[in-house]
């Protein structure tokens, strides 16, 4: 759930608006910095399905709190991670269960829901202390709807629908369109806008209520005009008073791709698929290095989780829209990260190109490659 733009460093409530006005819209929090060492990736690494399970179990060993049923912020295991990132980790659990069918992984879906229920005022969407920004809610709403799809638990669906209704009512601009990022309505940001489309389409796929589909189409049209460069495939981080603020973040590219793919699947309209491919091409050609390795977002802050979100949605383009041309690129990123894991602990880092640091590592920066391993099939 995080954004000079919709991801710099989120400093929490009192600084939120100040950061936004400086152009940092959806930034997330910052802690201590760790400087990793430099040597190169191990050669000849090709991850397996077994490796993917090992990576997930290891991530839990170092970051999951069995008592809290949520994830710690780092390997010191002193503090629980940021509220929005827990929803991303819940997606990680669900993607792992979908891959393995393991009963222990299935149980973790219910456990993390309970952890969130206990910590976040029973998912009381109107609590503006627990929730202080709209996108934090929407990440959870998406995950709640997915949890229902996987488990059939109607409680998850009810909370997702209640949350969507609340956030859409509070955040949507009925006059000029688009979704406000913050409670004071100072800017409209990709980190709330495109996830809302994904939530709407997920709920539509469950309920077949066309109101969700119509909202998704409306939001996509506005977002494509106001939060996107359709000559490049570049997603803007924010739009403040009609001015697009461009900074490249993988999760914004990812949620735009995910929204486009879901609408393409439902409508069959080629324009949605063309947009998704254009955004994927921009990510690969303009945001990655010469070898196609994704950027090392998250300089000791919550941005480390962004590639986990991108990974989930780029794989919907590959799998659901049958765009297999991107698969070698994603596998190369996974193999690079896995080859550079900490040999003692088995955890990975946000910078896939360097060995994982041996000191304190954040769950945020360790999560993305684990997620990629769950959704990206290994080479046979």
N, C-alpha and C positions, 0 to 999 in steps of 0.2 A: 502499500500500500502500500522512495517515494521516493528540487525539480526545477543566474542571470537568465529566470525561465522556469518552466514547470518541473524543475528538479533541482536546483542547487541544494544548499544545506537547509533543511527545515529546522528552524530554531524554536518551534512551538509557540503557542497562541499569542503571547504579547508582541512577538516580533513578526508575526505572519504578514500583516498588512504592509509594514515597512519594507520587508523583503520583496513583496509583490511589486510595490511602487518602484523599487530599484530594478525591476525586471526579473525577479527570481521566482516568480509565481509559486510553483508547487514544491519548493525545496524541502529537504528532510534534514534530520538532526546530524550533528557532527560530534565525534568523540576524539579520542587520541589517535594519532597517526602512527602507522607502522610502515617502515621502509623495507620492502623486500629486497632480496639479493637478485643479481642479474643473470647468471648462466642460462644456457639455452634449454629448450625442450628436449626431453628424452626421445631419441629416434625410434621409429618403428612401432609406435603404440597404436593398437587398434582395440578399442573397448568392446567388451562383450556384455551380454545380458546379465551374466553373473556379476560383472563389474558394476553395472547399474544398481543392482540390489545392494552390493557392498557399499557403494557410495551413499545410498540413502540411509542404510543402517548406521554407517559411520557418522553421517551428519546428525542423526538422532543422538548418537552416543555423546557427541561433544556439545550439542546445542539444545536438546529437548529436555524440558523440565517435566518429569512425571508427576510431580506434586501440583504444579500449576496447569499442566496440560496445554502448555504454550511453549514457545521457543525463547531461549535466552538471546540477548543481544550479542554476546561474544563468548569466547572459550573460558572466561573467568567465571561464568555462571553466577553472576551477582544480580543482574537486572534482566527483566523480561524485555524482549525486543519491541519495537514500535508497533502500534496497533494495526496499521495497514499492512505491514509486512507479515503479520500472522495469517492474514487471508491468503497471501501469496504462498506461505508455507502450507496452508491447508490445501491449496491447489496441488502443491507438490505431493502431499500425502495421497490425494485422490488420483493423481496421474500415476503414482507408484502402484496403488492398488489396482487400477485398471490394467496395468502391465503385468502384475504378478498374480492377482487373485488371492493373495495371501491373507488369511484370516486376521493375522496380527495387524496388517496394514489396514484392513477394513475396520478393525476396532479403533484405530487411531483417528478415523474420520469422526466418529462419535465423540471420542475423547477431546479432540481439539474444539469441537463445537461447544462442549461443556466448559472447557477452559475459557473460551470467549464469553460464554453466558455468565460465568462466575465473575469475570474481571470487568466486563463492559456493560454493566447494569442491565443484564438480561436482554441485550440487544435493544435497548430503549433508544430509538432513533432520535427522539426529541431532546435527549440529554446533551446539552452543548458544552459540557465539561469533558465527558468521555469522548465525544466526537467534536472536533473543532474545525473540521474542513470537510467539504462534501465528498471529495474523492475517497477519503478513508472509508466512508460508509459504502461507497459503490463497489470497492474491491470486495468487501464482505458480502454485499448483495449478490454479486456474480457467483461467489463461492458457495453461498447458501443455496442458490438455485442449482448449481452443479451437484452439490451434495444430495439434493433431492433426486436429481436424475440418476445418480449412482445407487443410492440406498432406498429410494422410495419413501423416505421419511417425510410425512406431510408437514411436520413442524418446521422443517427447513424451508419448505416452499412458502408456508405462511409468513415466515419472517422475511423471506426475500421479497415477497409481494408487498408486504407492509413497508419495508424499507424503500423499495422502488417508488411506491406511491408518495412517501414522505419526501424523499430527495428530489424527485421530479417536480413536485409542487413547490418546494422551497428554492430550488436551484434554476429551474427553467425560466427563461425570459420570454414571456408570451407576446411581448411587443416586438422585439428585435431578433428573437431566436437565440439559440445557444444556451449552454449551461454555465452558470456562475461557479467559480471554483471555491470562493470563500463566502462566509456568512454575511459579510458586508457588501457583497456584490461589486467588487472592484475590478474583476477581470474574468475572462472566460478562457478556460484552459483545456488542452488536450487530455490531461490526466483525469478530468471528470467527464469530458464530452464523449470521447470514443468508448470508454468503459460503459457509459450509460447505454450506448447503442448495443454493446455486447450483452449487457444485462437484459435489455428489452427483447433482444432476439432469443436469448436463452429462455426467458419467461414465455415468449410467444411459442417457442418450440414445445414447451411443456403444456401450456394452456390452450393454444390455438386461438387466443383472444387477439383479434386483428388490431385492437387499440395499441398493443405493444409493437406490432409490425409497423403501423403507421407512424408511431413516435420514432422508431428506429430510422425509417426512411427520411423523415423530416430532419432529424438531427444529423444524419449523414450528409444530406444536401447542404445544410448550413455549415457543417464542419469542413466539407470539401472546399467550400468557397472561402471560409474565414480562418481556417486553421491548416491550410495545405497549399503547397506550391505544385500545381498539376503539370508544370513544365519539367519538374525535376523528380517528383515523388518524395519531396521533403515535407515532413509534418512539422508545423509550427508548435512551439511549446505553449504559447498563449496568445490571446488577442485582448489587448487593453485599449478601450475606447476606440475600437476600430482599427488598431494598428497591430499587425502580426509580429510576434516576437519569436524569432527563429533561434533555436539552439538544438543541437542534435542529441536526442536521447533515444536509446533503443526501445524503451517501453512505449513511447509515443508512436514510433514506427510500428511496433508490434500491435498495439490496440487498434490503430488505423487498419492494418492488414486484417486483423481478426474481425473487425466490424464489416469490412468489405467482403470478406469470404463468407460470412454468415448471411449477408444480404444476397450475395451471388447464389449461394446454395438454395435459398428460398425462392428467389425470383427468376433465376436463370439469365439475368441481364449481364451481358458481357462486359459492360462498362465497369461493374464492380470488380470483376476479376482483373481487368486491365489496371485498375487503380492499385489493387493489392500487389500485383507483379511490379508495377512501377515503384511502389514504396519499398518492396523487397530489394529491387535492383539498386535503389539509392542507398539503402543500408549497406549492401555488400560493396558497392563501388566507391562510395563517398565517405562512409563512416568506419570502414574496416581498414586495416593496414594492407600493404601490397600482397600479403599472403592470405588475405581474407579473414583475418582474425578480428573478432569483434572488439570494440574499445573497452578499456579497463575503467569503466565508470565506478565511482564510489570511493573517493579518496578519504577513507575512514569515516564514512557516513552511509546513510540508508540507500544511497544510489547504487550500492553494490548489488541490490536485489533486481535492478532493472532488466538485466539480461534474462533473468528467470521468466519475467513476463513476456519479453520478446520471444524467448524460446518456445513458450507455450503456443503463441499465435503464429509464428512462422511455420510451425509444424501443422497448423490447420490449413495453411496454404498448400503445403506439400501433400498432406494426406487427404484432406477433404476436397480440395480443388485439383488434386492430382498434378501438382507442379513439381515433379520429381527432379527437375534441373537444379533445385536448391539443396537437395539432400547431401551431396558431397561436401558442400560448403559448411553445413551445420555439423556433419560428422567430423570434419577437420578441426572445427573449434572444440568439439568434445574431446577428441583424441589429444589435442594440444593441452587442454586443461588437465585431463586425466594423467597425461605423461608428466606433468609438472606438479602433481599432488605432493603433499608432505609425505615422505616415505614412512615416517614414524607414526603419524596419526591418520593418514589416508584422506585428509580433507583438502579441498581445492581452494583457489583464490580467484578474486575478481579479474586479475590480470592473468589471462591464460598463458601468456608467453614467458612467464618467469616462474621459477620454483615458488611454491607456496611458502610464505614466511613461517618460521619455526616458533615465533612468539604468539602473542594474543592475536586471534583472528576473529572477525565478526561473522555472525551467522549470515548477515546480509551479503557479504562478499564471498562467502563460501557456498551460497545456495544456488547460484545460477547454473553452474556446470552440472550440479546434481539434477536440477530440473531438466536440463537438456538431455541428460542420460536417460531419463524416464520416458521422454516423448519421442526421442530420435532413435529409430531402430539401428542396431549395430550392423556393420557390413557382414554378410554371411560368407 
